[in-house]
Amino acid sequence: MLTVETTWFVFFYLTLFLGAIVLAWLGSEAYRWKTGRRFRVASLSCRLCGMVFLPSKTESLAECPRCGAKNENKNAVCRSAKK
C-alpha cells in the first residue's frame, strides 16, 4: 500500500480542488465573452434616448421600445432578395 504523508495529501487535494475552480471560472468567462459578443453585434442603440435593444432581423427601420423613434438597422436581412 502507498504511504502518503498528510501534508502531501492535503497539498494534492487542494491543488486539484483549486484547479477545478480555475477551469470552471475560465469556462464561464469564455461563455460570457462569446454570448456578450453575439449581443453586441446584434444590438442596436437608439439615436434619441440611447436605449440598447435587440431589433428584429427583418425590419430595416427598428422602433425603439422606450421612445418610439425609428432607427436604421444595418444588420437587417432583406426578405425580397432571392438567390
BAMI-268136 format. One record per atom (N, C-alpha, C): residue number from 1; atom name; x, y, z. Coordinates in steps of 0.1 Angstrom, whole numbers, plus 2048, in hexadecimal, padded with zeros to 3 digits. Each point is the difference from the previous one (the first is absolute). Layout:
BEGIN
+-----+------+-----+-----+-----+
:  nr : atom :   X :   Y :   Z :
+-----+------+-----+-----+-----+
: NUM :   CA :   X :   Y :   Z :
...
+-----+------+-----+-----+-----+
//
This chain:
BEGIN
+-----+------+-----+-----+-----+
:  nr : atom :   X :   Y :   Z :
+-----+------+-----+-----+-----+
:   1 :    N : 808 : 7F4 : 800 :
:   1 :   CA : 7F8 : 80C : 800 :
:   1 :    C : 809 : 80C : 800 :
:   2 :    N : 7FB : 80B : 7F9 :
:   2 :   CA : 808 : 80C : 800 :
:   2 :    C : 7FE : 808 : 80D :
:   3 :    N : 80B : 805 : 804 :
:   3 :   CA : 800 : 808 : 80C :
:   3 :    C : 802 : 80F : 7FC :
:   4 :    N : 7F6 : 808 : 803 :
:   4 :   CA : 801 : 80E : 7FD :
:   4 :    C : 7FE : 808 : 80C :
:   5 :    N : 809 : 80A : 802 :
:   5 :   CA : 800 : 808 : 80C :
:   5 :    C : 7F3 : 809 : 7FF :
:   6 :    N : 7FC : 804 : 80B :
:   6 :   CA : 7F3 : 808 : 801 :
:   6 :    C : 803 : 80E : 7F9 :
:   7 :    N : 80B : 806 : 801 :
:   7 :   CA : 802 : 80D : 7FA :
:   7 :    C : 800 : 7FE : 7F0 :
:   8 :    N : 806 : 7F6 : 7FB :
:   8 :   CA : 7FF : 7FE : 7F1 :
:   8 :    C : 7F2 : 7FD : 7FC :
:   9 :    N : 7F9 : 7F8 : 808 :
:   9 :   CA : 7F2 : 7FD : 7FC :
:   9 :    C : 7F8 : 80D : 800 :
:  10 :    N : 801 : 809 : 809 :
:  10 :   CA : 7F9 : 80C : 801 :
:  10 :    C : 804 : 809 : 7F4 :
:  11 :    N : 80D : 801 : 7FD :
:  11 :   CA : 805 : 808 : 7F5 :
:  11 :    C : 7FA : 7FB : 7F3 :
:  12 :    N : 800 : 7F3 : 7FD :
:  12 :   CA : 7FB : 7FB : 7F3 :
:  12 :    C : 7F1 : 803 : 800 :
:  13 :    N : 7F9 : 7FE : 80B :
:  13 :   CA : 7F1 : 802 : 800 :
:  13 :    C : 7FD : 80F : 7FD :
:  14 :    N : 807 : 809 : 807 :
:  14 :   CA : 7FD : 80E : 7FE :
:  14 :    C : 804 : 804 : 7F1 :
:  15 :    N : 80B : 7FB : 7FB :
:  15 :   CA : 804 : 803 : 7F2 :
:  15 :    C : 7F6 : 7FC : 7F6 :
:  16 :    N : 7FB : 7F3 : 802 :
:  16 :   CA : 7F5 : 7FC : 7F7 :
:  16 :    C : 7F3 : 808 : 801 :
:  17 :    N : 7FD : 803 : 80D :
:  17 :   CA : 7F3 : 808 : 802 :
:  17 :    C : 802 : 80E : 7FA :
:  18 :    N : 80B : 807 : 803 :
:  18 :   CA : 802 : 80D : 7FA :
:  18 :    C : 801 : 800 : 7F1 :
:  19 :    N : 806 : 7F5 : 7FA :
:  19 :   CA : 801 : 7FF : 7F2 :
:  19 :    C : 7F2 : 7FE : 7FA :
:  20 :    N : 7F7 : 7F9 : 806 :
:  20 :   CA : 7F3 : 7FE : 7FB :
:  20 :    C : 7F8 : 80E : 800 :
:  21 :    N : 802 : 807 : 80B :
:  21 :   CA : 7FA : 80D : 801 :
:  21 :    C : 805 : 80A : 7F5 :
:  22 :    N : 80D : 800 : 7FE :
:  22 :   CA : 805 : 809 : 7F5 :
:  22 :    C : 7FB : 7FC : 7F3 :
:  23 :    N : 7FF : 7F3 : 7FD :
:  23 :   CA : 7FB : 7FB : 7F3 :
:  23 :    C : 7F1 : 804 : 7FE :
:  24 :    N : 7F8 : 7FF : 80B :
:  24 :   CA : 7F2 : 804 : 7FF :
:  24 :    C : 7FF : 80F : 7FE :
:  25 :    N : 809 : 807 : 806 :
:  25 :   CA : 7FF : 80F : 7FF :
:  25 :    C : 804 : 804 : 7F1 :
:  26 :    N : 80B : 7FA : 7FB :
:  26 :   CA : 804 : 803 : 7F2 :
:  26 :    C : 7F5 : 7FC : 7F6 :
:  27 :    N : 7F9 : 7F5 : 802 :
:  27 :   CA : 7F5 : 7FC : 7F8 :
:  27 :    C : 7F5 : 809 : 800 :
:  28 :    N : 7FC : 805 : 80C :
:  28 :   CA : 7F5 : 809 : 801 :
:  28 :    C : 804 : 80E : 7FA :
:  29 :    N : 80C : 804 : 801 :
:  29 :   CA : 804 : 80D : 7F9 :
:  29 :    C : 800 : 7FE : 7F1 :
:  30 :    N : 805 : 7F5 : 7FB :
:  30 :   CA : 7FF : 7FE : 7F2 :
:  30 :    C : 7F2 : 800 : 7FA :
:  31 :    N : 7F7 : 7FA : 808 :
:  31 :   CA : 7F2 : 7FF : 7FC :
:  31 :    C : 7FA : 80E : 800 :
:  32 :    N : 803 : 808 : 80B :
:  32 :   CA : 7FB : 80E : 801 :
:  32 :    C : 805 : 809 : 7F5 :
:  33 :    N : 80D : 7FE : 7FC :
:  33 :   CA : 806 : 808 : 7F6 :
:  33 :    C : 7F9 : 7FD : 7F3 :
:  34 :    N : 7FE : 7F3 : 7FD :
:  34 :   CA : 7FA : 7FC : 7F4 :
:  34 :    C : 7F1 : 805 : 7FE :
:  35 :    N : 7F8 : 7FF : 80B :
:  35 :   CA : 7F2 : 805 : 7FF :
:  35 :    C : 800 : 80F : 800 :
:  36 :    N : 809 : 806 : 807 :
:  36 :   CA : 800 : 80F : 801 :
:  36 :    C : 804 : 806 : 7F2 :
:  37 :    N : 809 : 7F9 : 7F9 :
:  37 :   CA : 804 : 804 : 7F3 :
:  37 :    C : 7F4 : 7FF : 7F6 :
:  38 :    N : 7F9 : 7F5 : 801 :
:  38 :   CA : 7F4 : 7FE : 7F8 :
:  38 :    C : 7F5 : 80B : 803 :
:  39 :    N : 7FF : 804 : 80C :
:  39 :   CA : 7F6 : 80A : 803 :
:  39 :    C : 805 : 80E : 7FB :
:  40 :    N : 80D : 803 : 801 :
:  40 :   CA : 805 : 80D : 7FB :
:  40 :    C : 7FE : 801 : 7F1 :
:  41 :    N : 802 : 7F5 : 7F9 :
:  41 :   CA : 7FE : 800 : 7F1 :
:  41 :    C : 7F2 : 802 : 7FC :
:  42 :    N : 7F6 : 7FA : 807 :
:  42 :   CA : 7F2 : 800 : 7FD :
:  42 :    C : 7F9 : 80C : 806 :
:  43 :    N : 805 : 807 : 80A :
:  43 :   CA : 7F9 : 80A : 806 :
:  43 :    C : 800 : 80D : 7F9 :
:  44 :    N : 7F7 : 809 : 803 :
:  44 :   CA : 7FE : 80D : 7F9 :
:  44 :    C : 7FE : 80A : 80B :
:  45 :    N : 806 : 80C : 7FE :
:  45 :   CA : 7FF : 80B : 80A :
:  45 :    C : 7F7 : 80B : 7FA :
:  46 :    N : 7F6 : 804 : 807 :
:  46 :   CA : 7F7 : 80B : 7FC :
:  46 :    C : 808 : 80D : 7FE :
:  47 :    N : 7FD : 807 : 7F5 :
:  47 :   CA : 807 : 80C : 7FE :
:  47 :    C : 7FB : 80C : 808 :
:  48 :    N : 7F4 : 7FF : 806 :
:  48 :   CA : 7FA : 80A : 808 :
:  48 :    C : 802 : 7FE : 80F :
:  49 :    N : 7FC : 7F5 : 805 :
:  49 :   CA : 801 : 7FE : 80F :
:  49 :    C : 80C : 7F7 : 804 :
:  50 :    N : 806 : 7F9 : 7F7 :
:  50 :   CA : 80C : 7F8 : 803 :
:  50 :    C : 7FD : 7F2 : 805 :
:  51 :    N : 7F4 : 7FC : 800 :
:  51 :   CA : 7FD : 7F3 : 805 :
:  51 :    C : 805 : 7F5 : 7F7 :
:  52 :    N : 806 : 7F6 : 805 :
:  52 :   CA : 805 : 7F5 : 7F9 :
:  52 :    C : 7F6 : 7F5 : 7FF :
:  53 :    N : 7FC : 7FB : 7F4 :
:  53 :   CA : 7F6 : 7F6 : 7FF :
:  53 :    C : 804 : 7F6 : 7F4 :
:  54 :    N : 7F9 : 7F5 : 800 :
:  54 :   CA : 802 : 7F6 : 7F5 :
:  54 :    C : 7F4 : 802 : 7F6 :
:  55 :    N : 803 : 805 : 7F4 :
:  55 :   CA : 7F6 : 801 : 7F6 :
:  55 :    C : 7FD : 7F3 : 7F9 :
:  56 :    N : 7F5 : 800 : 7F9 :
:  56 :   CA : 7FD : 7F4 : 7F7 :
:  56 :    C : 80A : 800 : 7F5 :
:  57 :    N : 804 : 7F4 : 7FB :
:  57 :   CA : 80A : 7FF : 7F5 :
:  57 :    C : 7FA : 804 : 7F3 :
:  58 :    N : 7F3 : 801 : 7FF :
:  58 :   CA : 7FA : 802 : 7F3 :
:  58 :    C : 7FC : 80F : 7FD :
:  59 :    N : 7FF : 808 : 80B :
:  59 :   CA : 7FB : 80E : 7FE :
:  59 :    C : 80C : 809 : 7FE :
:  60 :    N : 800 : 808 : 7F5 :
:  60 :   CA : 80B : 809 : 7FD :
:  60 :    C : 7FF : 80C : 809 :
:  61 :    N : 7F4 : 804 : 804 :
:  61 :   CA : 7FE : 80B : 80A :
:  61 :    C : 7FB : 7FB : 80D :
:  62 :    N : 808 : 7FF : 80A :
:  62 :   CA : 7FC : 7FA : 80D :
:  62 :    C : 7FB : 80B : 809 :
:  63 :    N : 7F5 : 7FD : 806 :
:  63 :   CA : 7F9 : 80A : 809 :
:  63 :    C : 805 : 7FE : 80E :
:  64 :    N : 805 : 80B : 807 :
:  64 :   CA : 805 : 7FF : 80E :
:  64 :    C : 7F4 : 7FD : 809 :
:  65 :    N : 801 : 7F7 : 809 :
:  65 :   CA : 7F6 : 7FC : 809 :
:  65 :    C : 7FD : 80B : 80A :
:  66 :    N : 80A : 809 : 803 :
:  66 :   CA : 7FE : 80A : 80A :
:  66 :    C : 7F9 : 80D : 7FB :
:  67 :    N : 806 : 806 : 7F5 :
:  67 :   CA : 7FC : 80C : 7FB :
:  67 :    C : 7F8 : 7FF : 7F3 :
:  68 :    N : 801 : 7F5 : 7F9 :
:  68 :   CA : 7F8 : 7FE : 7F3 :
:  68 :    C : 807 : 806 : 7F4 :
:  69 :    N : 80D : 804 : 801 :
:  69 :   CA : 807 : 806 : 7F5 :
:  69 :    C : 804 : 7F5 : 7F6 :
:  70 :    N : 800 : 803 : 7F4 :
:  70 :   CA : 805 : 7F6 : 7F6 :
:  70 :    C : 80F : 801 : 7FE :
:  71 :    N : 806 : 7F4 : 801 :
:  71 :   CA : 80F : 7FF : 7FF :
:  71 :    C : 804 : 7F7 : 7F4 :
:  72 :    N : 80A : 804 : 7F9 :
:  72 :   CA : 804 : 7F7 : 7F4 :
:  72 :    C : 807 : 7F4 : 806 :
:  73 :    N : 7FC : 7F4 : 7FB :
:  73 :   CA : 805 : 7F3 : 804 :
:  73 :    C : 809 : 7FC : 7F4 :
:  74 :    N : 80D : 801 : 802 :
:  74 :   CA : 80A : 7FD : 7F5 :
:  74 :    C : 801 : 7F1 : 7FE :
:  75 :    N : 7FC : 7F8 : 80B :
:  75 :   CA : 802 : 7F2 : 7FF :
:  75 :    C : 7F3 : 7F9 : 7FB :
:  76 :    N : 7F6 : 807 : 7FB :
:  76 :   CA : 7F4 : 7FB : 7FC :
:  76 :    C : 801 : 7F7 : 7F4 :
:  77 :    N : 7F9 : 7F5 : 7FF :
:  77 :   CA : 800 : 7F7 : 7F5 :
:  77 :    C : 7F4 : 803 : 7F7 :
:  78 :    N : 803 : 802 : 7F4 :
:  78 :   CA : 7F6 : 804 : 7F6 :
:  78 :    C : 7F8 : 7F3 : 7FC :
:  79 :    N : 7F2 : 801 : 802 :
:  79 :   CA : 7F8 : 7F4 : 7FD :
:  79 :    C : 7FE : 7FF : 7F1 :
:  80 :    N : 800 : 80B : 7F8 :
:  80 :   CA : 7FD : 7FF : 7F2 :
:  80 :    C : 80C : 7FB : 7F8 :
:  81 :    N : 80C : 800 : 805 :
:  81 :   CA : 80B : 7FB : 7F9 :
:  81 :    C : 800 : 7F1 : 7FE :
:  82 :    N : 800 : 7FC : 7F3 :
:  82 :   CA : 7FF : 7F1 : 7FD :
:  82 :    C : 80D : 7FC : 7F9 :
:  83 :    N : 805 : 7F5 : 804 :
:  83 :   CA : 80C : 7FB : 7F9 :
:  83 :    C : 7FD : 7F7 : 7F5 :
+-----+------+-----+-----+-----+
//
